[in-house]
Amino acid sequence: MTCWIFDVDDTLVEYVDFDFEEWYKFIAEPVAREMNIPLNLDTWRAMLDGRISRKYPEKWGDWKKFWREVDRRNLEYRKMMFSQGRLKKNHGVERISELHGIKIAWSASSKECVEYVIDKVGISNIFDDIFGKDYQNYKFLEEDMPKLGLLKEIKKIHGCKECYVIGDSYKDMDAAKIANCKGIMVKDENLEDVINSLLNMN
C-alpha cells in the first residue's frame, strides 16, 4: 500500500503573517510563567529545533503537563488566526484526493490542532487518517526527532509498503530518510507543482 504523508503547517496550510515571537508569547510563555519554568524565546526555539530536549521543563515540574497546556493554547492560537482570516489553504491541495493510496495529514502539533485547521480550510475530507502530538504520542517527544517516531507509528499502523513524505522542512526530509520513505520538499508555495508530479507518477 502506498502512503502519502503530508505535513500540514506551511505545506498544506498557510498561516498569513505568522510571527514566531507572537506565537511563543501566546502559547508557551504563559504556561511557563504559571509553572515557574524559566523559558525565553531562544530556549523555546532551541527546544523546537532539537538543540534542547523537549523534556527541558522536567527540572521544574511535569513536562507532559507543560506540553498539554501548550497544545491547548496552540489550538486557541489557531482559532484566533482563523477568526482574523489568517488561515489559508495552499493552491492545489484539493488534488491530493486524486492520489491512489492512503492519504495522511500529520504534524508535530496536537491532533486537535490538525483537525481544526484542515476542517476550517475545507480539506478534512481528503485524508484517510490524521496524526499529531496527542497524548498517546507524547512518548515521541523524548526523541531528538519527534516526527520520526510519529512517522514510524504511521507506517506500522497502515502497513505502508511505499511511503512518501511531503513537507516544507529539512527535519521532515531527515525523518523520511531515516524511516526509509521518500521525502519531497515543498518550497515557495510550489505545492500544486509537487502534487501534479505525484499524480503523474501515481
C-alpha positions in Angstrom: 0.0 0.0 0.0 1.3 3.5 -0.9 1.1 6.1 1.9 1.1 9.8 1.1 2.0 11.6 4.3 1.5 15.4 4.2 2.8 17.9 6.7 0.1 20.4 7.5 1.6 23.7 8.7 3.2 25.7 5.9 2.8 22.8 3.5 -1.0 22.4 3.1 -2.0 25.5 5.1 -0.5 29.0 5.1 -0.5 31.0 8.3 -0.7 34.5 7.0 1.7 37.0 8.6 2.8 34.4 11.1 5.2 35.8 13.7 7.2 33.3 15.7 7.5 35.6 18.7 3.8 36.3 18.8 3.1 32.6 18.7 5.6 31.9 21.5 4.1 34.7 23.7 0.6 33.3 23.1 1.2 29.6 23.6 4.3 28.9 25.6 5.3 32.0 27.7 2.0 32.0 29.8 2.3 28.2 30.6 6.0 28.6 31.6 5.2 31.5 33.8 2.3 29.6 35.5 4.5 26.6 36.1 7.6 28.7 37.2 9.7 27.3 34.3 12.5 29.7 33.1 11.8 30.0 29.4 12.6 32.6 26.9 12.3 32.9 23.1 15.7 31.5 22.4 15.2 28.5 24.7 11.8 27.8 23.1 13.3 27.9 19.6 16.1 25.6 20.7 13.5 23.1 22.1 11.7 23.1 18.8 14.9 22.8 16.8 16.1 19.8 18.9 19.1 21.6 20.4 17.5 21.3 23.8 15.4 18.4 24.9 11.6 18.9 24.9 11.8 17.4 28.4 13.5 20.6 29.5 10.6 21.6 31.7 11.0 18.4 33.7 13.5 20.2 36.0 10.7 22.3 37.4 7.6 20.1 37.1 5.7 17.8 34.9 7.0 18.2 31.3 3.9 16.4 29.9 1.6 18.8 31.7 3.6 21.7 30.2 3.1 20.3 26.6 -0.5 19.5 27.2 -1.1 23.1 28.2 0.9 24.4 25.3 -1.2 22.3 23.0 -4.3 23.7 24.5 -3.2 27.2 23.9 -1.9 26.3 20.4 -5.4 25.3 19.5 -6.7 28.7 20.8 -4.0 30.4 18.7 -5.2 28.7 15.6 -8.8 29.7 16.4 -7.6 33.3 16.8 -5.8 33.1 13.4 -9.0 31.7 11.7 -11.1 34.5 13.2 -8.7 37.0 11.8 -8.7 35.4 8.3 -5.1 34.3 8.6 -5.6 30.6 7.8 -5.5 29.8 4.1 -5.2 26.5 2.2 -2.4 26.5 -0.3 -3.1 26.1 -4.1 -3.7 22.6 -5.4 -4.5 20.9 -2.1 -7.8 19.5 -3.4 -5.9 17.4 -6.0 -4.5 15.3 -3.2 -7.8 13.4 -3.3 -6.8 12.1 -6.8 -3.8 10.2 -5.4 -4.2 6.4 -5.1 -3.3 5.1 -1.7 -3.7 6.2 1.9 -3.6 9.9 2.4 -2.4 11.1 5.8 -2.2 14.6 7.4 0.5 14.9 10.1 2.0 17.5 12.4 4.2 17.9 15.5 1.3 19.9 16.8 -1.6 18.2 18.5 -4.1 16.1 16.6 -6.8 18.5 17.7 -4.9 21.4 16.1 -4.5 19.4 12.8 -8.2 18.5 12.8 -9.3 22.1 13.5 -7.1 23.6 10.8 -7.9 21.2 8.0 -11.6 21.4 8.8 -11.6 25.2 8.7 -9.9 25.4 5.4 -12.2 22.7 4.0 -9.9 19.8 3.3 -10.6 17.4 6.1 -12.5 15.0 3.7 -9.3 14.4 1.7 -7.5 12.5 4.3 -7.9 8.9 5.5 -6.1 9.5 8.8 -4.6 12.3 10.9 -1.6 12.1 13.2 -0.5 14.7 15.7 1.1 15.0 19.1 -1.9 13.9 21.0 -1.4 12.4 24.5 -0.7 8.8 23.4 2.1 10.1 21.2 3.9 12.2 23.9 6.5 9.4 24.2 8.0 10.6 20.9 8.8 14.0 22.4 11.6 12.3 24.3 13.4 11.7 20.9 15.6 14.2 19.2 13.3 13.9 16.2 9.7 13.6 17.4 8.3 13.4 13.9 10.4 10.3 13.2 8.6 8.5 16.0 5.2 9.5 14.6 6.3 8.5 11.1 7.3 5.0 12.2 3.9 4.7 14.0 2.1 5.7 10.8 4.0 3.1 8.8 3.3 0.4 11.4 -0.5 1.2 11.7 -1.1 1.4 7.9 1.4 -1.2 6.7 2.9 1.3 4.3 5.0 -0.6 1.7 5.8 2.6 -0.3 5.9 5.8 1.6 6.1 9.5 0.5 6.6 12.3 3.0 5.7 15.8 1.6 6.8 18.7 3.8 8.4 22.1 4.0 11.3 21.5 6.4 14.6 19.6 6.3 13.5 17.9 9.5 10.7 16.3 7.6 13.1 15.2 4.9 15.6 13.8 7.5 12.8 11.9 9.3 11.6 10.5 5.9 15.1 9.3 5.0 15.7 7.5 8.3 12.3 5.9 8.1 13.0 4.6 4.6 10.5 6.9 3.0 10.9 9.2 0.0 11.0 12.8 1.1 9.6 15.5 -1.2 10.3 19.1 -0.2 7.7 21.8 -0.8 9.2 25.3 -1.2 8.0 28.7 -2.2 4.3 27.8 -2.5 5.0 25.1 -5.2 2.6 22.6 -3.6 0.5 22.5 -6.7 3.5 21.6 -8.9 4.5 18.9 -6.4 1.1 17.3 -6.4 1.0 17.3 -10.2 4.3 15.5 -10.2 3.0 12.9 -7.7 -0.1 12.4 -9.9 2.0 11.8 -13.0 4.0 9.0 -11.3 0.9 7.6 -9.5 
